Amino acid sequence: MNLIILFSGQGLQSQAHLDEILSQMSPDEQSLLRSVAPELSEDYANSINSSQSSEERLFDNQIAQPFIYTLQYYRWQQLQRLIAAPMAFAGYSLGEVSAFACSSQLPYAAGLDLVHQRASVMQNAVTASSGLMAIKGVPDRKMDELLTQSQTHLSIKINRDQFIIAGNHECLEQAATIAQNLGAQNVQRLKVSVPSHTVMMKDAAEAFASYTQPLTLPKMRIPIISATDGTRYSEQGLRILSQQIDHPLDWYLCLETIEEYQPSMIIEIGPGSALSKMVNNVLPHISCRSWDDFRNIDGLQAWIDRNR
């Protein structure tokens, strides 16, 4: 079975995911998570039902990153018991950090510290009200025009006419108008407050590189297909992850590389199913599902068994 595992980024996390991880974590592990994100506790999970403002905090960068890493870490611990070793991982934005931690078989605490440091340096680098915007329907040949006129930056290329851009709020508002004038089918602000993968994060990239430079971590066990340029790597992971913070991602190129490896199955580990939908659109001949498509892991296992 030629299998590839996808690790999602921010944007589709929910209370159900929070409940899921809290039900699996030991008290000591919950304490570790609360030490970097105090909001992710049982009391917070209970209060979230009656407070929309509390629920929205799941999208705060310094909460979202350790939260999503934790979800992906525990899901991978379960999933690897059902499958043979995958031929590769791939991760979308934060997901590539989780993929690296799982590939290197880092203990939960070590991976959590890595993600917490990444979230902190990124948050510290934000100097103005900023965020991300998804644009669909503007061809790539017109993106430079849009970015130049609006003074925004390319963050992620998803397809030939689908992109995520970053910038200050005023610039993003201008970009939305320009995109619509260029024929955009959809323009949507994302629930992410940090202008990731752009030059606006230069200080964060340098700070993260300084933090990771002296670290000695286990060797990667499973190769990763980089979301930056589609190359497959099994070493220098920390250097690559540092560079990604202030360089745009090319997810479309990553998917093209995935296709070259001819996997028989792709599983998105979540949260959400955005990546599996992208795969099904671009690579419809490959069986691909998301963990969140199923009510429980038994349903996922049944789908795996049918597609072996």
N, C-alpha and C positions, 0 to 999 in steps of 0.2 A: 504494500500500500504506500504510494507516494503521497504523503500528506504534508500540507503547509498550515501552520497556525498563524492567525492574524490577531494582533493585540490592538484594540481600539484606543482612540484618544478621548479627550473631554467632550462633553456636550449632551450625552444621553444617560447620565447617571440619575438614579432615582432612589426614593425611600426603600423600594423593594430590594435594591442592591445593598443598601445599608443594612437592612434587616438580615439579608443573606450572610453578610460577612460577620456581623455580630453574633449570629447563631453558631458560627463555626470556630470563632476565636477563643483561645484560652483566656482566663483573667489576666495573665501576665502579658499576653499579646495585645489585649484590649488596652492595657495600661500603656504599652509602647505607642500604640496608635493615638491614644488621647494625649500623650506627651507632646506630639507634634500637631495634633488637630483636636483640641479638647471638645469641640462640637460633636465629634463622632463618638457619642456615648449612648448608653441605653436611655438616659433621661432625654437626650436630644432626639433620639429616634421616636420616643413617645410623644414629645411635644410637637414634632414636625407635622402631625396630622392637623393640628389646630392653628398652625402659623405658617402662612404662605411665605412670609419674610424669612423664617427659619429654613424652609425648604429651599429657598433660593440660595442660601448660603452654601449648599452642596456644590455650587458652581464657582465659589470663590477659589481662586487659584491655589492658595496655600492649604485649602481643605480638599479640593478636588483631586490634586495630584496624589497625595498619600492614600486617599480613599480609593481611587481607581486602581492604583498599584496593588493595594491590599486585595481588592476584588479579583484582579487578574492573577495574583500570586496564589490565592486559595483555589481558584478554578483550575489553574494549571496543576496543582497538586492532585486534584481529583482526576483531571483528564488524562494525565500521563499513566494512570493505572489502567486505562481502557485501551490504550493504543501503543503501537510500537513507536520508536523514536521518530519524530518528524524529519523530513529532509531539510526543512528550514523554518525559521520564524520570520515574520515581518510585522513591523509596528508602525502605527500612524501617530506621529507626534509623541506624546507621552508614552504611548504604547510601545515604542521602540526601547524606552528605558526599562519598562517591565519585561520586555522580551529579553533584553540583555541580562537582567537579574535572574530570570528563569534559566536562560542558557548557561549562565555561570554557576547555577545552583547555589546562589547566595542564600544564606539564612534570611528569614523574614526580616529580622532587625537590621541587617546590613543593607538590604534593598530599600527598606523604609528610610534609612538615613540618607541614602543616595538620592532618593526621590524628594525627601524633605529639603535637602540642600539645594537641589535644582529649583524647587518651587520658591524657596526663599530668595535666591539670587535673582530669579526672574521678577519676583514681586518688587524687590528693592530697586530694580532697574527701571521700573515704570515711573516716569516723571510727570506725566500728564494723563488726563482722562483719555483712555484708548481702548481698543478692542479689535475684534475680527468681524469680517463681513463675507458671506458667501454670495457669489455671483454666478449665474448660469445663463448661457445664451450669448455671451460675448466671445467671439473667436479669438484664439491666442494671438493672431496677427494684430489685433486691436488693443491688446492688454497694455502694451507700453504707453500708448496714447492715454488710456484711462489713468494709469498710475502716475504719469507725468503731470497731467492736468489737475489731478486731485491731490497730489503730493502724498500718495499712499504707497504701500509696498506689497509686493507679492509674498504671500506666506506659504501657500500650498497650491500646486497645480493638481487638480483631480482628474481632469479630462481636457480634451482640446478646446472645449468651450465652457469649462467649469473650473472656477478658481476660488480660493479664499485669499482675501487681501487684509492688510492691517494698517492701522493709523490712528490718529487722534479722532475724536468723535466728529468734530467739524469737518475734517477731511473725508471721513467715511460718508457723511451726509452728502457732500459734494460728489463723491464717487458714485453714490447710488443714483443721483440724477444723471451723471454722465453715462453710467452703464445702461440706464433705461433709454437714453438717447441713441446709444449704440446698438439697441435691439435686445437687451437682456430680457430673458423670460422670467427670471426670478432674482430678487435681491433680498437678502435676509441677514439681519444682524445675529451673531451667534452669542451664546451665553458664556463667553470667555472674555475676561477683562485684560488679558496680557497680549501684546502684539508679537506673538511667538514667531520664530523663524524669520526674523527680519533684522535689518541693521539697527533697529531701535533697541534690540537686545544685546548689543555688542558688549556692554559692560557685564551683563549676566553671563555671556559665553566665556569671557575672560575669567570671571570669578569662579565659575564652575570648573574650568580647566585647571585653575590654581588649586582648587580643593581636591580634584581627582588625581592630579599629577603624582603625588607621593603614595597613593593607594596601591596596595598589592592585593589583587583579587584572583580567585581561581580562574583557570582557563575556561573559555566558552566551550560547551559541549555540543551545541546545536548552532549551525551558521544562521546568520541574519541577513536578509535581503534589505539593503538600506533604502529608506524612504527618501533619502537625499538624491541619490543618483542611480539607484537600481543595482548597485554592485553587491556581491555576496561576500560577507566578511566573517571571519572567525577569530580575529584578534584586533587589537587597537580599538576595541569597542568604546572605551571611555573617551578617547580622542574624537571619535566620530560623533558621539553623543554631545560632546562639548560644542563642536562645530555646528551641529544642527540648530542650536539655540538661536543663532543669528544668521542662518542661511536658509533660503526657501527649500521646501520639500517638493519632490516631483512624484506624487503617488501614482500618476499615470505610468511613468517610466518603471516604477516598482512593480506594477501589475504586468507590464510587458515582460519584465524579467521572470516573474512568477510563471507566466505562460510558457516561457522558454524551457523551464524545468519540467513541464508537462505533469503537474500533479494530478492524481486521480481524485483527490478530495481536498477541500479547504474548509477549515473550521475557524470562525471568528469567535474569540473568547469573550468579547464584550468589554464594556457595557453597550447595549444596543445592537442594532443590526445594520448600521450604515455601511460598513465595509463589505459585508456579504452582498448587500444590494448593489454596490459598485461592481463587485466581481461578477454578479449575475448579469449585469448590463454589459460589461466589457468582455467577459469570458463565459458566455452562457453554456458552453460545452463542458465546463468543469462543475462537478457537484460541490456546492458551497452552501453552508448553513451557519447561522449564528447560535451560540449557546442560548441566547434569549428567545429564540424561536420555539423553545421547548419548555414545558411546564416544570420539568425536573431533569436530572441527569440521566434517568432511565430512558426518557424519550430520545435524548441525544445519543445514548449508547445504541438504541435500536436503529437509529438512522445510520450510525457508523457501521453497524453489523450488516445492514442492507447494502451498503456501498463498498464493502471491502473487496 
